[in-house]
Amino acid sequence: MTHDSIQIILQEILADIYTPAGLWQLAILVAACCTAWAINGLLRASVMRHAPEHWKLGIGGINRVLFPLSTLIFVLAGKLILAYWQHTSLLLLASKLLLAMAAIRLVVYAVRYIIEPGGLLKTLENSIASLIWILMALHLSGLLPEILNALEEVKFNIGKNPVNLLLALQGILTILITIFIALWFSRVIENKLMRVQNINMNLRVVLSKLLRVLLLFLAILIALSAVGLDITMLSVFGGALGVGMGFGLQRIASNYVSGFIILLDKSMQIGDIVTIDNHYGVVSDLRTRYLVLRKLDGTEVIIPNETLITTPVINHSFTDHRGKVSMPVQVGYESPLELAMQLMVDIAVRNPRVLVEPAPSVQIKGFAESGIDLLLAFWIPDPEAGSGALQSDIYLEIWKVFNEHAISIPYPQREVRILNDKN
């Protein structure tokens, strides 16, 4: 559309606002929106309910653009019919805006699929939507060709090659789009790969990370070739990167290498219960540079992979995922000892989180100054869920049952003897 044709369209819209021609176009636009909204709701409810899980990604993308595209179809059909009798400038403008809406929804959906929720995702969504609407506004106002010509007039040299600002911006946009497609494609393959149950989890993570790096490298090569840049300059960049890693990036390179070693040797996996330094918790994520350890209080600790290679790590679930819980209890010397031990075992067995096999047990640890030290030991299948609340519940039950059976939990006692009392 040229600047003159855009001006004619805007003039026709202004002239038709209060005429039957404008009302007909507005009525078609409202009817198209309502019909598309109803069809969109019916299709979304029926298709999403019965669709297989691996179809959900494609269906989600279709749902994003279904309303604007279906509205566009009805608008174009109405425009085709009305064009025999009157102007259809309003419908033409609406079709352009619906296309922009479909593009925004589809791109934002793809961005949400690639990037984790957070501040960066919100910023990208707003930036993409704003950019598309600005380009659409410049196009409709007729200013876009003039801006492109002005950018083309700004010329400079990159090495021996003359380049203008428009070409440079097109090259940057091409690189960004290529990288975006590579990230989206790698995420699709990664999700399919993570659902393969006959491959070890660590191997799946390694393959997904290597695949992403490979696709990004290929995307950069393709983008540089598409914009006409010599890819042999990457050899110079690679040499500089190698020197930088040799001197200033040793720790970063060490973390990445350590990450791949950990993933491949299966010494730790997602869901393992480990103790690293003074941190005890569950491995919630394994990255190529660091490990995310979720402690039992809900906080998360980011530990560089190099630390896992150079320091001892206690993996409590390396061979068995179960966890052992030990609870010390002291009873008075006058209490029935065997009854107290049996009651403690019964209380542990009744708790739904305590495993029946291995069976809970009570051991006599020693004869202390104030009473007899006992140790209740049992196993739980989910140590990652914590044991603080569980121990509190069992201690409370022990207190209640001991009171019912007159079993005492002694106070600290001291015997004082006074010698050579002359009185």
C-alpha positions in Angstrom: 0.0 0.0 0.0 1.4 3.4 -1.0 1.1 6.6 0.9 -1.7 7.9 -1.4 -3.8 4.8 -1.2 -3.5 4.9 2.6 -4.7 8.5 2.6 -7.6 7.6 0.4 -8.6 4.8 2.7 -8.5 7.1 5.8 -10.6 9.7 4.0 -13.2 7.1 3.0 -13.4 5.9 6.6 -14.0 9.4 7.9 -16.6 10.1 5.2 -18.5 6.9 5.9 -18.7 7.2 9.7 -22.2 8.6 9.8 -23.6 7.0 6.6 -25.3 3.7 5.9 -22.1 2.5 4.3 -20.2 2.9 7.5 -22.9 1.3 9.6 -23.0 -1.8 7.3 -19.2 -2.2 7.7 -19.5 -1.7 11.4 -22.3 -4.3 11.6 -20.2 -6.8 9.6 -17.2 -6.2 11.9 -19.3 -6.8 15.1 -21.0 -9.9 13.6 -17.6 -11.3 12.5 -16.2 -10.8 16.0 -19.2 -12.4 17.8 -19.3 -15.4 15.4 -15.5 -16.0 15.6 -15.7 -15.7 19.4 -18.4 -18.4 19.6 -16.7 -20.7 17.1 -13.4 -20.2 19.0 -14.9 -21.2 22.3 -16.6 -24.3 20.9 -13.5 -25.6 19.1 -11.2 -24.8 22.1 -13.4 -26.7 24.5 -13.9 -29.8 22.3 -10.4 -30.1 20.8 -8.4 -29.4 24.0 -10.5 -31.9 26.0 -9.9 -34.8 23.6 -6.5 -34.0 22.1 -3.4 -36.1 22.9 -0.8 -34.6 25.1 1.8 -34.3 22.4 -0.6 -32.3 20.3 -1.1 -29.6 23.0 1.8 -27.4 21.7 0.4 -27.1 18.2 -3.1 -26.7 19.4 -2.1 -24.0 21.8 -0.5 -22.0 19.0 -3.7 -22.5 16.8 -5.8 -21.3 19.7 -3.8 -18.1 20.0 -4.5 -17.1 16.4 -7.8 -18.8 15.9 -9.9 -15.7 17.0 -8.1 -13.0 14.9 -7.8 -15.3 11.9 -11.4 -16.5 12.0 -12.6 -12.9 12.4 -10.4 -12.0 9.5 -12.1 -14.6 7.3 -15.6 -13.3 8.1 -14.4 -9.7 7.6 -12.9 -10.5 4.2 -16.1 -12.4 3.2 -18.2 -9.4 4.2 -15.8 -7.0 2.4 -16.1 -9.1 -0.8 -19.9 -8.9 -0.7 -20.1 -5.1 0.2 -17.5 -4.2 -2.4 -20.2 -4.4 -5.2 -22.2 -1.5 -3.7 -20.0 0.7 -1.5 -16.7 1.5 0.0 -15.1 -1.1 2.3 -12.2 0.9 3.7 -13.1 0.2 7.4 -13.1 -3.5 6.7 -9.7 -3.2 4.9 -8.2 -1.4 7.9 -9.7 -4.0 10.3 -8.2 -6.8 8.3 -4.7 -5.2 8.7 -5.2 -4.9 12.4 -6.4 -8.5 12.8 -3.3 -9.7 11.0 -1.1 -7.7 13.4 -3.1 -9.2 16.4 -2.5 -12.7 15.1 1.2 -12.1 14.6 1.5 -10.7 18.1 -0.3 -13.6 19.7 1.6 -16.2 17.8 5.0 -14.6 18.6 4.2 -14.1 22.3 3.0 -17.7 22.6 6.3 -18.9 21.1 8.3 -16.6 23.5 6.4 -18.0 26.5 7.3 -21.5 25.3 11.0 -20.8 25.0 11.7 -18.5 28.0 10.9 -19.3 31.7 8.4 -17.1 33.4 10.0 -13.9 34.9 10.8 -10.3 34.3 12.6 -11.0 31.1 9.6 -12.8 29.6 7.3 -9.9 30.4 9.7 -7.4 29.0 10.0 -9.4 25.7 6.3 -9.7 25.4 5.7 -6.0 25.8 8.6 -5.1 23.5 7.4 -7.5 20.7 3.8 -6.3 20.9 4.9 -2.6 20.9 7.3 -3.2 17.9 4.6 -4.8 15.8 2.0 -2.2 16.6 4.5 0.6 15.9 5.3 -0.9 12.5 1.6 -1.3 11.8 1.0 2.4 12.7 3.9 3.6 10.6 2.6 1.5 7.7 -0.9 2.8 7.9 0.3 6.4 8.3 2.5 6.1 5.2 5.6 7.0 7.1 7.3 3.6 7.0 8.6 3.9 3.4 10.1 7.3 4.2 11.8 5.9 7.3 13.2 3.0 5.4 14.6 5.3 2.7 16.2 7.5 5.4 17.9 4.5 7.0 19.1 3.4 3.6 20.9 6.7 3.2 23.0 6.3 6.3 26.1 4.5 5.0 29.3 3.2 6.6 31.9 0.6 6.0 32.6 -2.7 7.8 36.1 -3.6 6.8 36.1 -3.1 3.1 32.4 -3.7 2.6 30.0 -0.6 2.3 26.9 -1.1 4.4 23.9 1.1 5.1 22.0 1.3 8.4 18.9 -0.4 6.9 21.0 -3.4 5.8 22.6 -3.6 9.3 19.2 -3.6 11.0 17.9 -6.2 8.6 21.0 -8.4 9.4 20.4 -8.0 13.2 16.8 -8.9 12.8 17.6 -11.9 10.6 20.1 -13.2 13.3 17.6 -12.7 16.1 14.8 -14.5 14.1 17.1 -17.3 13.3 18.2 -17.7 16.9 14.6 -17.5 18.0 13.6 -20.3 15.6 16.6 -22.4 16.8 15.6 -22.0 20.4 12.0 -22.9 19.7 13.0 -25.9 17.7 15.4 -27.1 20.4 12.7 -26.6 23.1 10.3 -28.8 21.1 12.9 -31.6 20.7 13.9 -31.2 24.3 10.3 -31.7 25.6 10.0 -34.8 23.4 13.3 -36.1 24.6 12.5 -35.6 28.3 9.4 -37.8 27.9 11.4 -40.8 26.7 11.4 -43.1 29.7 13.9 -45.7 28.5 16.8 -43.2 28.5 18.5 -42.2 31.8 17.5 -38.7 33.1 21.1 -37.4 33.1 21.6 -38.6 29.5 18.4 -36.8 28.5 19.6 -33.6 30.1 23.0 -33.9 28.4 21.5 -34.5 25.0 19.1 -31.6 25.3 21.9 -29.2 26.3 24.2 -30.4 23.5 21.3 -30.1 21.0 20.6 -26.6 22.0 24.2 -25.5 21.7 24.5 -27.2 18.3 21.3 -25.6 17.0 22.3 -22.2 18.2 25.7 -22.5 16.5 24.1 -23.6 13.2 21.6 -20.7 13.5 24.4 -18.2 13.9 26.2 -19.6 10.8 23.0 -19.6 8.7 22.2 -16.0 9.8 25.6 -14.7 9.1 25.6 -16.3 5.7 22.1 -14.9 5.0 23.2 -11.3 5.7 26.3 -11.8 3.5 29.0 -11.8 6.2 32.1 -13.9 5.8 31.8 -16.8 8.4 35.6 -17.2 8.3 35.8 -14.4 10.7 34.4 -16.8 13.3 37.9 -18.4 13.4 39.3 -15.2 14.7 36.6 -14.9 17.2 37.1 -18.6 18.2 40.8 -17.9 18.8 40.1 -14.9 20.9 37.5 -16.9 22.9 40.0 -19.7 23.4 42.6 -17.3 24.8 40.0 -15.7 27.0 38.9 -19.1 28.4 42.6 -20.0 29.0 43.2 -16.9 31.1 40.1 -15.2 32.4 37.4 -17.9 32.1 39.1 -20.9 33.6 36.5 -21.2 36.4 33.6 -20.9 34.1 35.0 -23.5 31.7 35.7 -25.8 34.7 32.1 -25.5 35.8 30.8 -26.4 32.3 33.1 -29.4 32.0 32.3 -30.5 35.5 28.6 -30.3 34.7 28.9 -32.6 31.8 31.0 -35.0 33.8 28.4 -35.2 36.6 25.6 -35.7 34.1 27.4 -38.5 32.3 28.8 -40.4 35.3 25.3 -40.5 37.0 26.8 -39.6 40.4 23.9 -37.3 41.0 20.4 -37.1 39.4 17.4 -34.9 39.8 15.5 -35.9 42.9 18.6 -37.2 44.8 19.0 -36.2 48.5 22.5 -34.9 49.0 24.6 -33.0 51.6 27.1 -30.5 50.0 29.2 -28.7 52.6 26.6 -27.7 55.2 23.7 -27.7 52.7 21.2 -30.6 52.9 18.4 -30.9 50.4 17.0 -32.3 47.2 18.6 -31.8 43.7 15.9 -29.9 41.9 17.8 -29.1 38.7 21.1 -29.9 37.0 22.5 -27.2 34.7 25.7 -27.2 32.7 27.2 -24.6 35.0 25.6 -25.2 38.4 23.3 -27.4 40.5 20.1 -26.2 42.2 19.7 -27.7 45.6 16.3 -27.2 47.2 16.6 -27.3 51.0 13.9 -28.7 53.3 12.8 -25.2 54.3 12.0 -24.3 50.7 15.1 -22.2 50.0 17.2 -23.0 47.0 21.0 -23.0 46.9 22.9 -22.6 43.6 26.2 -24.6 43.8 28.8 -24.4 41.0 29.5 -27.7 39.4 33.2 -27.4 40.1 32.4 -27.6 43.9 30.8 -31.0 43.3 34.0 -32.3 41.7 36.5 -31.0 44.2 34.7 -31.4 47.5 33.1 -34.5 49.1 29.4 -34.9 48.5 27.1 -37.2 50.5 24.4 -38.7 48.3 21.9 -40.1 50.7 19.9 -41.7 47.9 22.7 -42.9 45.6 21.6 -46.6 45.9 18.4 -46.3 47.9 16.0 -43.3 47.9 14.7 -44.1 51.3 15.7 -41.9 54.3 16.3 -42.9 57.9 15.0 -40.9 60.8 16.4 -41.3 64.3 14.5 -39.8 67.4 16.1 -39.9 70.9 13.8 -40.4 73.9 14.6 -40.7 77.6 12.4 -42.6 80.1 12.7 -42.7 83.9 14.4 -45.7 85.7 11.1 -46.5 87.4 9.2 -46.8 84.1 8.3 -50.1 82.5 11.1 -50.2 79.9 9.8 -52.9 77.6 6.4 -51.4 77.5 7.8 -48.0 76.6 9.9 -49.5 73.7 6.8 -51.4 72.3 4.6 -48.3 72.5 7.2 -46.2 70.6 7.3 -48.9 67.8 3.5 -49.0 67.6 3.3 -45.2 67.3 5.9 -45.2 64.4 4.1 -48.0 62.6 0.7 -46.1 62.7 2.2 -43.1 61.0 1.3 -43.2 57.2 4.8 -41.9 56.2 6.7 -44.5 58.0 7.7 -47.6 56.0 6.6 -51.0 57.4 9.7 -52.7 55.9 12.3 -52.1 57.2 10.3 -52.2 60.4 10.7 -49.4 63.0 12.9 -50.3 65.9 13.9 -49.0 69.4 17.3 -49.5 70.9 18.7 -48.8 74.3 21.6 -46.4 73.9 22.7 -46.2 77.5 22.0 -45.5 81.2 22.3 -41.8 81.7 22.3 -39.7 84.9 18.6 -38.9 84.8 17.1 -41.8 82.9 17.5 -44.5 80.2 18.3 -43.3 76.7 16.3 -44.9 73.9 16.6 -44.3 70.2 13.6 -44.8 67.9 14.7 -45.4 64.3 12.5 -45.8 61.2 12.6 -45.2 57.4 10.5 -43.0 55.2 10.1 -43.2 51.4 10.2 -39.4 50.8 13.0 -37.7 52.7 12.9 -34.8 50.3 9.6 -33.8 51.9 11.4 -33.2 55.2 11.1 -34.9 58.6 10.6 -32.0 61.0 6.8 -32.1 61.0 6.9 -35.9 61.1 9.1 -36.0 64.2 6.9 -33.4 65.9 3.8 -35.6 65.3 5.5 -38.7 66.6 6.9 -36.9 69.7 3.4 -35.6 70.5 1.9 -39.1 70.2 4.7 -40.5 72.5 3.9 -37.8 75.1 0.2 -38.7 75.1 0.7 -42.5 75.2 3.4 -42.2 78.0 1.0 -40.1 80.1 -1.7 -42.8 79.7 0.6 -45.6 80.8 2.4 -43.7 83.6 5.7 -43.7 81.8 7.8 -40.8 83.0 10.2 -38.6 81.0 12.6 -37.5 83.7 13.9 -34.1 84.6 17.6 -33.7 84.9 18.6 -34.9 88.4 21.7 -34.3 90.5 22.6 -35.9 93.8 24.5 -33.6 96.2 26.3 -35.1 99.3 27.6 -32.9 102.0 30.6 -34.4 103.7 32.1 -33.6 107.1 29.0 -31.8 108.3 29.9 -30.7 111.9 26.4 -29.6 112.7 
